[in-house]
Amino acid sequence: MTVVAIIAAIVLLVIVAVVLTLTLTGDDEDDPVPTAGAGSSSTAPSSSSSAPAPAPVGLLAQLPSDFTDCQEGQLEGDGDLAAAVCGPALTQPGPAGAVYYEYPDETTLTSVFADDAAELRLGELPEGDDCSTTTGHGEWAHPSGVTGGLVACALLPDGDVVIVWTDDEHLIEGAVHAPGTTQDDVAALYEWWTVNSYFTG
């Protein structure tokens, strides 16, 4: 996965969502739907209600619960087994979008992350610092103190901030992005990440 692919996938999701919205809503004047209002007893037949959406499976079932509109994404071909693309998180300020990739083993996961950190031209986070204070890459730990994976945070030239991280337990690399041009913007996204980024599977 590359950072360019992260942003491209998120932008593509937004375009698809807009197109689907315009296509599905159409022109109501051509196909009126009865509604119940004052002085009216009209109701839609219960048999016409749509069936509930199927429960997510695989990678989609493991994504952080702060994302509710995720869908399968295109594989990057770097060893990934599954991919997902999400729109904005429910909690704002927070990500404008996210992408996730599942890998077969920790070695592949770590290698892909190293490539991404190199593309971002990030050095290691100084001891005592994290993404709330500067950009770079390093390890992250669970509240228990056990290392959970790797994390990188960066300011992108196009006016976005991004956080990329791996989860050794779930073998997933995630990336979230939000508009921003300053370290304060990175810190705000990092604050969302520390609370809302845990996988649910």
N, C-alpha and C positions, 0 to 999 in steps of 0.2 A: 504494500500500500504506500502511496506517496501523498504528501500534503496536498498537492494539486488535485489528486483524486478525491481527497476528503471534501474539498470545497466544491469541486465539479459535481460530485454525487449529491451534495446537499442542494445546490442550485437546481439540478435536474429534478429533484423531488418537488421543489417549489413550482417549477414549470408544469410538471405533470399534474400536481394538485389543482392548479389554476385551470388547466385544460379540462380536467375531469369535472370540476365544478361548473364550468360554463356548459359542458356537454350534457351533464345530467340534469341541470336545472331547466335549460331550454326556455321556451316561451310559454308561460302559463296560460296566455290567452288562447292558444291553440288546443290546449288539453286541460280544461278547467277541472279542479278537484273540489268536490263539495266540502264545506267546512261547517262546523256547528257554531252558531253564534246566537245573539239575542233573538228570540222569537223563532228559532229553528231547532228542530229535533234531529237533524241529519247527523249521522255518524258513519264513519268508515266501517265496512264490514270487517269483523275480526279475522275472517279467512284471508283477507288481502294484506294483512300485516306481514312484513318481511321476517324471515327466520333470523334468529340471532346469529351473529358472526361466529365462526368456529374458533375455539380456543387456540391461541398461538402454540406452536410446537418448535422444538429445536432451539436454534439461536434466538428466535423472536421471543420465546417463552422465558428467556434468561435476562432480558434487557432491563435496565433500571426502570422502576415503576413510574418515574417522573416523565417518561416518554410514553404516549398513548397512541401514536399514529404511525408506528414503525412498519416497514414492509421489507420483503426480501430485496437485497441489492445484488449488483453484479460482482462476480468474483474478480479479484485482481490478478489471479494467476501466480501468486508468490507463495503457494502452498496452502492458501486459505481453503477451508472446507465449506464455509457458509458466510454470507454477508447480509447486512441489514442497513437500511437508511431510515433516519427519523427526522421529523420536523422539529419545531421549537419545543422545548421542555415546558411543562406546566408551570414550574416555579420560575418566576422572573424577578429580578434580573437573573438570567441563566442562558443556556445555549440557544442559539438560533437554529441549530441542527446538529446532527450527530451521524457517524457511521461506525459500524462494528464489524469485526472480522474474527471468525473462529479458526483456530489452527490445530493441527494434529498432535503437537507436542511442544514442550517448553523451549526446546532448542530452536525450532522454527520461529516460535513467537518472539523469542529474544533477538534473533537475527533480524527479523522484520523491523522490530522496534529500533535496533541499532541503525538500520538503513534510514529510517525516518528521522532519527535524531541527527544523523550526519547530513541529510538533505536540509534540515532546518539550521544547520551550522551551529549547533548548540554545544557548549561545553558542559562539564559536570557542575551541578549545583554546589556552591561552596558549603563547607561544613557549617551547620547552624542556620542555613538559609533554605527556603523552599519557594514554591511558586507564588507565595503571597508577597515575597520581597524581591525576587529577581527571576529572570528566565534561565533555563538550563534543563538538565535531565539528571535523574537519580532514582533511587529506590523509594517506594512508599511502603508504609507499614499499617497493619490493622491496629485498632485500639489496644489490642493485647501486646503489641510490640513485634509480632511476627511479620516478617517481610511478605508483602502480598504481590509485588511485581515492580514494574518500572513506570516512571512518569516523566513527561517532558512538557514544558510550557514555552510558548513562543509568541512573539509579535510578528505577524506576517506583513509583507510589503503592501498588500492590497487593503489594509485597514481592518484586519481581523486579528483576534487573539485566538489561540488554539491550545488545547490540552490533549495530549496523546498519552495513553497509559495501557499497560498490560495487566492481566489478572492471571496469575500462575495457576490458581485453582480451577478456573473455568476455561483457561487457554483461549482467552479473548483479548484482542486489542481494540480499544475504543478511542474515538477522537471526537471532541466537541468543539464547536467554535461559536464565537459571538463577535459583533462589531466592537472595535476598540483599537486605540493607538497608544495607550500608555500602560505603565506597570500597574496602575490602579485598576485598569480594565482586566488585566491578567489576574490580579488578586481577586476581583469580583467573580470571575469565572471559576477560579480555584476554590473559592468559598463554596460555590454551588457544588463543585466536584466532590469536596470533602464530605458533604452531607448526602448527596443524591446519586452518586455514581455506582453504588453497589449492585452487583448482579443478583437476580432473584432465584436462579435455578439451583 
